[in-house]
Amino acid sequence: MADKSKPLFLQYYKKNKKRLAKMDTVVRQLHEEVSSQVDCLQCANCCRSLGPAIYDKDIDRIAKALRMKPSDVVATYLKIDEDGDYVFNSMPCPFLMPDNYCSIYEHRPKACREYPHTDRKKFEQIYKLTVKNTETCPIAYEVLLRLLDE
């Protein structure tokens, strides 16, 4: 998705870093427009390829949904990555079903709930992460593409 556009996105960031700090409303509006046009269930790239950090609150929520002890959730589904964070021990996500639905959707980790983060406040702080996310997410890609026209 982003291979050809990545240099354009990074160039835009260099030229507009200060301006971006004041564009949260614009970016959020672009996020709303694009999100309403993209069906995540047709894609699920994030669930297939990204390993979100899983925090204690996420573990507790997942444990409750699965009627398991938090320690059993850790033992069954998680490992510690090179940064010392819990992540899923396999990809695609163990909760991704064949129809691209999430079997724990209402209890999914915070990182999953917030992805691709294009509606976040202080968007300029995660702009470079969003450029990386364009490799995976059509929403992130389209938001940045439209941002170039602003």
ABEGO torsion letter per residue (X at the ends): XAAAAAAAAAAAAAAAAAAAAAAAAAAAAAAAAAAAABBAAAAGAAAAABBBBBBAAAAAAAAAAAGBBAAAAAAAABBBBAAGBBBBABOBBAABBAAGBBAAAAABBAAAAAOAGAABBGAAAAAAAAAAAAAABAAAAAAAAAAAAX
